[in-house]
């Protein structure tokens, strides 16, 4: 029996699954568009800090089965060490983002979970309160979705997997959110839309986020990184 299987067999089944898609924060391999306006090292560090804040937020969530889905199979041990072995760990499988998300949802529903939410690790303002609100919204809705400023979404939740939500989507475009909602409407799904949050893919998006109120602990850490390389006037 694998470590994951042992952990899941021992886990008190809550019926709620939280899927987190993550990359190992290796400089030059994450946030490449942000690196164009800063550096590979800064982009990697910003991603690492955002991801670690999310790990911290969700570590205190009760009644959730938490799943890390990592992008590169070779990084499994580094991912486990980085995240302190607090999750079930699986490799993302699929030819594009939609297929990888569909496969993750399908798997966790096959593990006796009744509701599932998927999130990424590059939304700095994602909080446990938003996640709890999303899972609560599934009591009265078929689908919950959190739009991001760039036209994508930072959270998707459902009570059963719908393959149509992941097909024929132009991933990494500004139409991902609208296309997904359109497909959900065709499927007659009752949708709950969450507050819009900002993800950080470029230096301009990072600067705009830093000017917003709130989340000062993370912002001060990122500002310190930027000032060391003379990349901030804030």
WORA-V871258 format. One record per residue. N is the residue number from 1. PHI is phi in whole degrees, 0 to 359 (* if undefined). PSI is psi in radians with two decimals (* if undefined). NEAR is the number of other ideal C-beta (glycine too) atoms within 10 Angstrom. Layout:
N_PHI_PSI_NEAR, N_PHI_PSI_NEAR
This chain:
1_*_2.34_8, 2_285_2.91_9, 3_300_-0.76_11, 4_300_-0.77_14, 5_296_-0.71_10, 6_298_-0.80_10, 7_297_-0.72_15, 8_290_-0.62_16, 9_292_-0.52_9, 10_274_-0.31_7, 11_287_2.43_12, 12_284_1.93_7, 13_295_1.99_13, 14_271_-0.43_17, 15_88_-0.10_13, 16_247_2.22_22, 17_246_2.40_25, 18_241_2.04_26, 19_257_2.25_25, 20_240_2.07_21, 21_272_2.26_19, 22_216_2.62_25, 23_246_2.63_20, 24_289_2.34_21, 25_282_1.08_23, 26_273_2.22_14, 27_304_2.30_16, 28_92_-0.18_12, 29_247_-0.20_17, 30_232_2.61_23, 31_50_0.95_26, 32_292_-0.55_11, 33_290_-0.65_12, 34_295_-0.63_23, 35_297_-0.52_21, 36_298_-0.53_12, 37_260_-0.05_15, 38_227_-1.72_21, 39_195_2.87_16, 40_300_-0.69_17, 41_292_-0.76_13, 42_296_-0.80_22, 43_299_-0.75_26, 44_296_-0.70_22, 45_291_-0.70_20, 46_298_-0.80_25, 47_299_-0.76_24, 48_299_-0.78_18, 49_295_-0.74_17, 50_296_-0.77_23, 51_296_-0.75_22, 52_293_-0.58_16, 53_296_-0.72_20, 54_294_-0.74_22, 55_302_-0.73_19, 56_295_-0.74_10, 57_300_-0.78_16, 58_274_-0.20_19, 59_295_-0.44_13, 60_266_0.00_7, 61_291_2.23_15, 62_261_2.74_8, 63_62_0.61_11, 64_231_2.43_20, 65_267_2.05_22, 66_256_2.21_18, 67_239_2.19_23, 68_264_2.19_23, 69_247_1.93_23, 70_264_2.67_23, 71_278_-0.63_15, 72_246_2.15_14, 73_300_-0.60_9, 74_293_-0.31_9, 75_268_0.13_18, 76_305_-0.90_15, 77_295_-0.66_10, 78_294_-0.67_14, 79_296_-0.77_21, 80_298_-0.77_16, 81_296_-0.74_10, 82_296_-0.72_18, 83_265_0.15_19, 84_64_0.47_9, 85_58_0.64_12, 86_260_0.20_12, 87_224_3.02_24, 88_271_2.39_21, 89_244_2.26_20, 90_216_2.64_17, 91_274_2.39_15, 92_293_2.32_18, 93_234_2.21_13, 94_150_2.79_13, 95_277_-0.38_7, 96_216_3.10_13, 97_299_-0.71_17, 98_299_-0.80_19, 99_294_-0.65_16, 100_293_-0.71_20, 101_292_-0.77_22, 102_302_-0.79_20, 103_297_-0.66_17, 104_294_-0.81_23, 105_300_-0.82_25, 106_301_-0.73_13, 107_296_-0.86_19, 108_292_-0.53_24, 109_291_-0.50_17, 110_285_-0.15_9, 111_260_0.48_15, 112_73_0.23_12, 113_280_2.42_21, 114_265_-0.43_13, 115_222_2.56_23, 116_216_2.49_28, 117_232_2.44_25, 118_241_2.43_22, 119_222_2.82_24, 120_259_-2.95_21, 121_234_0.35_23, 122_239_0.39_22, 123_251_1.73_23, 124_295_-0.41_25, 125_264_0.10_18, 126_294_2.31_22, 127_228_2.89_16, 128_295_-0.52_16, 129_295_-0.70_9, 130_295_-0.74_19, 131_296_-0.77_23, 132_296_-0.70_16, 133_296_-0.64_16, 134_293_-0.77_22, 135_292_-0.60_21, 136_295_-0.67_13, 137_296_-0.43_20, 138_290_-0.20_19, 139_295_-0.50_9, 140_239_0.05_9, 141_224_2.73_18, 142_276_-0.46_17, 143_215_2.43_24, 144_234_2.39_24, 145_217_2.39_22, 146_249_1.91_25, 147_285_2.57_20, 148_249_2.81_21, 149_297_-0.40_16, 150_271_0.13_18, 151_94_0.02_14, 152_261_-2.76_23, 153_221_2.62_24, 154_256_-0.20_25, 155_209_2.43_22, 156_220_2.28_22, 157_224_2.62_27, 158_201_2.94_21, 159_257_-0.20_17, 160_205_2.64_13, 161_281_2.34_18, 162_243_1.85_17, 163_300_-0.54_11, 164_297_-0.36_13, 165_285_-0.19_23, 166_242_0.09_22, 167_253_2.52_12, 168_56_0.74_8, 169_251_2.38_19, 170_275_1.55_10, 171_296_2.64_15, 172_64_0.47_12, 173_242_3.03_13, 174_274_0.23_12, 175_246_0.10_13, 176_299_-0.83_20, 177_297_-0.90_22, 178_296_-0.68_14, 179_294_-0.69_16, 180_294_-0.76_22, 181_297_-0.72_18, 182_300_-0.77_11, 183_294_-0.65_18, 184_296_-0.68_20, 185_296_-0.70_11, 186_298_-0.61_10, 187_277_0.04_13, 188_59_0.68_7, 189_272_2.39_18, 190_280_2.17_11, 191_247_2.40_15, 192_249_2.09_18, 193_263_2.23_15, 194_273_3.09_18, 195_297_2.64_9, 196_279_2.36_12, 197_236_2.86_19, 198_256_2.24_17, 199_263_2.95_21, 200_237_1.79_26, 201_245_-0.32_19, 202_226_2.90_17, 203_297_-0.66_19, 204_297_-0.73_11, 205_294_-0.64_17, 206_296_-0.79_24, 207_298_-0.75_16, 208_297_-0.70_13, 209_293_-0.69_21, 210_297_-0.43_18, 211_278_-0.24_9, 212_284_2.76_11, 213_281_2.71_6, 214_94_2.90_9, 215_57_0.74_15, 216_290_-0.52_9, 217_300_-0.83_8, 218_292_-0.72_18, 219_297_-0.70_18, 220_295_-0.64_10, 221_295_-0.76_14, 222_290_-0.71_21, 223_299_-0.66_15, 224_298_-0.72_10, 225_298_-0.79_17, 226_294_-0.71_20, 227_292_-0.54_12, 228_298_-0.49_10, 229_251_0.29_11, 230_55_0.78_7, 231_247_0.23_16, 232_220_2.41_17, 233_252_0.13_7, 234_280_*_9
